[in-house]
Amino acid sequence: MAVSRRQFITITGAATLGLASAPVFAKPTKKGRVVVIGGGFGGSTAARYIRKLDPEIDVTLVEIHPQYTTCPLGNAVMAGFVKLKSITHNYEILKDRYGVNVIHDAVVDVDPVSKTVRLQGGGELVYDRLVMSPGIGFRWGAIDGYDQAASELMPHAWKGGTQIQLLRKQLHAMPDGGVAVVTAPEIPYRCPPGPYERASLMAYYLKKYKPRCKVLVLDAKRDFPKAHLFKQGWDKLYPGMVEWVGSDSGGQVAEVRAKEGVLINRDGEITRADVASVIPPQQAAEIAHIADLVDQSGWCPVELRTFESTRHPAIHVIGDSAIARPMPKSGYSANSQAKVVALAVVAYLNGDEPGEPSLINTCFSFVAPDHAVSVSAVYRFGEKGLSVVRGGGGRTFMTGDFEAEARFARSWYKNIIADTFGQRS
Ligand SMILES: Cc1cc2nc3c(=O)[nH]c(=O)nc-3n(C[C@H](O)[C@H](O)[C@H](O)COP(=O)(O)OP(=O)(O)OC[C@H]3O[C@@H](n4cnc5c(N)ncnc54)[C@H](O)[C@@H]3O)c2cc1C
């Protein structure tokens, strides 16, 4: 079926409004059709790079929300030194400059046999290659009493947006002398150093406005990433204010009673919190489960040369949903994986073989607005999957220039946003 650009827009609009009876729009294209699910760090980068590498490939990006609020710098918004507006981005450049067809709708099903994607609004998209970067879902109930309703009282604030604003409001309303709790899950989860950045920036805010408050981190782990650097920062900047309790000392939270502001560990010990940010155990986003892309771990196994699913061909899974050990689940990892997938998809649709990739990640964490720490690594694909390239990365020295790291962190953010969503020239 040949569909004109005008008809295509009409069908898309109707589908989004839920008026169409499941139309299949297969826009004719010289090289092939790629559908991308999820317009975050992974999906937007993949869409942009595929179009950049080969403008003859038709790319449709399906994203629920018209705007994307990043998790990176979300803790800075919570602490009040970055505005929510400056971490909120849209898809205009992807559409206007790169010719990506952007549809704001939710994907409700994927059929890997007929290679179709079904939208909540009623439309269907046909693909030659599908790229999925839908992020995370929560394991509701893994902590007794922690469900979606409880998260409105004890915000996870782990997907950006309204939850970050809620946490910010709660900190503002907290009495001086109160206790703020952050819970951290076991690995794997999105942004391994994120809970400790959150605790740091809670302390930054509270020291300024409510200096008799305490911040308590209740951790399901025995240790945590960049621990010595965070602890050094806490001692220097917030002496006596931040306490970390690891799993060996009863840090693992087993139950919450959100209405009472109570957290209970595995030994039945009770902690009362004035504010609690409960970051629950996680898994791949729901659509990855619906599409039968997850294994028993709850995450998506992929072949690490091309990030093609090991469960269904022609579907590439990247970002937080994918199992990409030893890469951490981060925006930078998702961005790096997206470029590998863009190259692989372009190669396949041009009848070529993809090459062997190397990837990169850096995680910056703010301990204060002018004090940051980082860890970075380069990864190479080989016989055993991905491995860390020795000497390719590193972490901030204990005697490092933390102020310079904070400048690098802001500059990293600017650059990755431009690389993900495009930059108007
Ligand atoms: C507090 C915090 C701080 C962080 N700081 C950093 C940092 O400094 N550096 C860093 O690199 N990383 C950081 N991260 C991690 C980073 O946010 C994630 O790793 C990154 O967002 C993962 O990208 P993704 O593309 O996999 O998923 P996401 O960015 O979550 O994008 C997924 C998108 O898919 C959409 N979607 C989901 N399901 C569907 C569906 N069915 N249909 C249509 N659309 C769908 C969602 O709406 C979403 O927009 C941080 C995370 C947190 C929580």
The ligand as an SDF file (V2000), in Angstrom:
LIG
                    3D

 53 58  0  0  0  0  0  0  0  0999 V2000
   18.4370   10.2580   40.2320 C   0  0  0  0  0  0  0  0  0  0  0  0
   19.0930    9.7380   38.9950 C   0  0  0  0  0  0  0  0  0  0  0  0
   20.2410   10.3310   38.5220 C   0  0  0  0  0  0  0  0  0  0  0  0
   20.8590    9.8450   37.3720 C   0  0  0  0  0  0  0  0  0  0  0  0
   22.0110   10.4310   36.9480 N   0  0  0  0  0  0  0  0  0  0  0  0
   22.6430    9.9360   35.8700 C   0  0  0  0  0  0  0  0  0  0  0  0
   23.8550   10.5380   35.4210 C   0  0  0  0  0  0  0  0  0  0  0  0
   24.3540   11.5090   36.0020 O   0  0  0  0  0  0  0  0  0  0  0  0
   24.4520   10.0150   34.3250 N   0  0  0  0  0  0  0  0  0  0  0  0
   23.9210    8.9570   33.6460 C   0  0  0  0  0  0  0  0  0  0  0  0
   24.5170    8.5440   32.6480 O   0  0  0  0  0  0  0  0  0  0  0  0
   22.7760    8.3690   34.0540 N   0  0  0  0  0  0  0  0  0  0  0  0
   22.1250    8.8220   35.1400 C   0  0  0  0  0  0  0  0  0  0  0  0
   20.9550    8.2390   35.5460 N   0  0  0  0  0  0  0  0  0  0  0  0
   20.4480    7.0350   34.8420 C   0  0  0  0  0  0  0  0  0  0  0  0
   19.6520    7.3670   33.5750 C   0  0  0  0  0  0  0  0  0  0  0  0
   18.5790    8.2260   33.8590 O   0  0  0  0  0  0  0  0  0  0  0  0
   19.0960    6.0890   32.9490 C   0  0  0  0  0  0  0  0  0  0  0  0
   20.0750    5.0950   32.9650 O   0  0  0  0  0  0  0  0  0  0  0  0
   18.6460    6.3690   31.5230 C   0  0  0  0  0  0  0  0  0  0  0  0
   17.5300    7.2240   31.5550 O   0  0  0  0  0  0  0  0  0  0  0  0
   18.3210    5.0850   30.7730 C   0  0  0  0  0  0  0  0  0  0  0  0
   17.9210    5.3860   29.4720 O   0  0  0  0  0  0  0  0  0  0  0  0
   16.8320    4.4630   28.7320 P   0  0  0  0  0  0  0  0  0  0  0  0
   16.7360    4.9660   27.3410 O   0  0  0  0  0  0  0  0  0  0  0  0
   17.1340    3.0450   28.9820 O   0  0  0  0  0  0  0  0  0  0  0  0
   15.4780    4.7460   29.5350 O   0  0  0  0  0  0  0  0  0  0  0  0
   14.7040    6.1150   29.7730 P   0  0  0  0  0  0  0  0  0  0  0  0
   15.6100    7.2670   29.6860 O   0  0  0  0  0  0  0  0  0  0  0  0
   13.9020    5.9260   31.0060 O   0  0  0  0  0  0  0  0  0  0  0  0
   13.7170    6.2170   28.5460 O   0  0  0  0  0  0  0  0  0  0  0  0
   12.6670    5.3110   28.3930 C   0  0  0  0  0  0  0  0  0  0  0  0
   11.5320    6.0120   27.6650 C   0  0  0  0  0  0  0  0  0  0  0  0
   10.6480    5.0080   27.1580 O   0  0  0  0  0  0  0  0  0  0  0  0
    9.3260    5.4610   27.2830 C   0  0  0  0  0  0  0  0  0  0  0  0
    8.4560    4.2860   27.2860 N   0  0  0  0  0  0  0  0  0  0  0  0
    8.4400    3.2760   28.1860 C   0  0  0  0  0  0  0  0  0  0  0  0
    7.5110    2.3680   27.8460 N   0  0  0  0  0  0  0  0  0  0  0  0
    6.9430    2.8050   26.6900 C   0  0  0  0  0  0  0  0  0  0  0  0
    5.9060    2.3000   25.8630 C   0  0  0  0  0  0  0  0  0  0  0  0
    5.2680    1.1690   26.1530 N   0  0  0  0  0  0  0  0  0  0  0  0
    5.5590    3.0090   24.7670 N   0  0  0  0  0  0  0  0  0  0  0  0
    6.1890    4.1780   24.4580 C   0  0  0  0  0  0  0  0  0  0  0  0
    7.1710    4.7060   25.2240 N   0  0  0  0  0  0  0  0  0  0  0  0
    7.5410    4.0200   26.3250 C   0  0  0  0  0  0  0  0  0  0  0  0
    9.3250    6.2290   28.5990 C   0  0  0  0  0  0  0  0  0  0  0  0
    8.2610    7.1660   28.6510 O   0  0  0  0  0  0  0  0  0  0  0  0
   10.7100    6.8980   28.5850 C   0  0  0  0  0  0  0  0  0  0  0  0
   10.6660    8.2080   28.0610 O   0  0  0  0  0  0  0  0  0  0  0  0
   20.3010    8.7270   36.6790 C   0  0  0  0  0  0  0  0  0  0  0  0
   19.1360    8.1420   37.1510 C   0  0  0  0  0  0  0  0  0  0  0  0
   18.5380    8.6290   38.2980 C   0  0  0  0  0  0  0  0  0  0  0  0
   17.2680    7.9840   38.7820 C   0  0  0  0  0  0  0  0  0  0  0  0
  1  2  1  0
  2  3  1  0
  2 52  2  0
  3  4  2  0
  4  5  1  0
  4 50  1  0
  5  6  2  0
  6  7  1  0
  6 13  1  0
  7  8  2  0
  7  9  1  0
  9 10  1  0
 10 11  2  0
 10 12  1  0
 12 13  2  0
 13 14  1  0
 14 15  1  0
 14 50  1  0
 15 16  1  0
 16 17  1  0
 16 18  1  0
 18 19  1  0
 18 20  1  0
 20 21  1  0
 20 22  1  0
 22 23  1  0
 23 24  1  0
 24 25  2  0
 24 26  1  0
 24 27  1  0
 27 28  1  0
 28 29  2  0
 28 30  1  0
 28 31  1  0
 31 32  1  0
 32 33  1  0
 33 34  1  0
 33 48  1  0
 34 35  1  0
 35 36  1  0
 35 46  1  0
 36 37  1  0
 36 45  1  0
 37 38  2  0
 38 39  1  0
 39 40  1  0
 39 45  2  0
 40 41  1  0
 40 42  2  0
 42 43  1  0
 43 44  2  0
 44 45  1  0
 46 47  1  0
 46 48  1  0
 48 49  1  0
 50 51  2  0
 51 52  1  0
 52 53  1  0
M  END
$$$$
